[in-house]
Structures are given as structure tokens and as C-alpha cells.
């Protein structure tokens, strides 16, 4: 073998060795994503956070920070904590808390969009029905009429110059229909600021996800435990409101916690409404408003809102689906996400 050929052969051998060494180094350094999970009883439900990240230590720190953020919002906007900013507003009749102001302003905007179907002034009605009581009862027509005198989002006075909320005596604001979603949104923002790119937060069915992976969210049968379909999302929120969450049955009739602010009685046109939206706060509030509106008006309402989709199960168990969703097998896909065979 000539000297030249021998040199080429040695050079090729060295190159192979270097390539092999680089591959070993890359394989040794690249950490597969770790899954970090935590669950706490908060916001009157179980809050779950799942993070997928190559750095489990950083993920654990971010997880704790997210739970702390949820606790902070719960303390601020709880309807049951006498010292919360919301309770002080209901007791004093005014509040200049900027964060509370911003959320109430958002709630009023959704009330306008839903024609009052979603309304944070339903506190007197919720107190009257008391679905958490051991033996709940159906209020009398007179009691409901009396409570309705203090219900109506237009009764909230928003002072945009002083960034202040003012309400009259008897008005009882209940943010239960939006604060939980807001807490989920804020917790996710904490994760993102901590450098987390893939995560899921679930607060009793108020779900918000972020990341490149396709998350599969189950669509529950309102009259059973089985999953009717999967909903595929890459980012955003998926929230379901159903008449099976808090209810009681009297004389064969179901009375549930999603009240029609106009009539004072439970809305009766739907079994459940699932909304897909950019944020959990918007999704949960719109789900309540669409539930009250019913299938036909609910789909029309959905069509007026950008980046909002809905799946409505009516009182007969039929599914009504907004135009931005397609179904392939037993899976719903957003039209913006290419549907594949599941």
C-alpha cells in the first residue's frame, strides 16, 4: 500500500473515531424530558399541574411558584374568605384593587357579549339556592323574585378614571364563574416566565395547556362516566360547564348550579358546554353564557368570537359543534391543527 493511500485510510479512521466520540457525547449530554407532577386542594377543587421539561429541578421550582400564584389569587378573590378583596368589595360597596378591577371589567365585557347569560352578580341567587347544603331545596317564586332585584351586571358601577368598582347595598358579586380560570391563566404565565415550554394545568376541569405536543382532553358524557370523544389542542384552554357538577333532584327534576340570571332558575337547554379559547378565564365565562343561551343561540354566539370554539350537548344528549372544529373518528380537531388518523 502506498504512503498516500495509507494516509487517507488513517485520516478516515480518525474521522470515524471523532464522529463516534461526538455521538457518544451528544447522547450522554442530552437529557430526555422529565415529567414533574403536583396536585393540591385549592379553589374549592383539586388543582393539577404537569410539567414536561429536561430540567426536573427547575420544573419543581416552577411548579411550586405556580401553586403559590394560585393561592395568592384565591386569597384575593375568594367569595368565602372574609378578608379577601372581593369580600371587602361586597361588604363595603367599593374597591380600588387594580387586579380585582381588571377581572371584573373582563367579566362585565363577557356579560355584554353573552347578553347577560354570564353574570357575576348572581351571588344572591347562589346563596338562595345553596347547592352545597346537605338538604338543598327549591326556593319559592317570591324568594327568587326578591333575589333578582339585586342581580344584573349593569348594576356594577365601573369608574375607569379612578380604577374603582362601586356597588350598591344588596349586590353580591361572585367571581366563581371566572376567578378559577383566571388563576389557571396566571399560574401558566408563571411557568412560562420560569422558562417552562410544555405544561398542563387542570383546576377541576378548567384546563390550560402550552407546548409543542398535542394534548388530548376528554369530552365527558354528562349522563355517564365514559369519555365521548377526545379534543386535540396544542395550546390554549379547554373548559367544560355541566349540569352534573353540582345538582340535586326533586320530584324527578334536576336542579343544577348553572343559573339563568334572567329567570333565577337553572338553565335547562343544555347538559354540558365545552369551550376552547386562548385563556381559561374567557373559556369558563363563555361556557356559562353559552349554557344559558342554549344550543342554537350558543353556536351563533361562538361564531361572533375570534379564536373561540364550542361543543354543546343539549338537554336530549345531542352534540352541536361550532364551525372551527372537525371530527375524525371519536376525536375533535381544531381546523387550524391538521387532523390525522387517531
Secondary structure, DSSP 8 states (H G I E B T S, - for coil): --HHHHHHHHHHHHHHHHHHHHHHHHHHH----EEEEEEEEETTEEEEEEEEES-HHHHHHHHHHHHHHHHHHHHHH-SS-TTSHHHHHHHHSEE--HHHHHHHHHHHHHHHHTTTSS-TTTHHHHHHH-TTSTT-----HHHHHHHHTT--GGG-EEETTTTEEE--TT----GGGTHHHHHHHHHHHHHHHTT--SEEEEETTEEEEESSS-EEEEEE-TTSSSEEEEEEESSEEEEEEETTSSEEEETTEEEES-B-TTTSSB--SEEEEEEEESSHHHHHHHHHHHHHH-HHHHHHHHHTSTT-EEEEEETTS-EEE-TTEEEETTEEEETTS-----
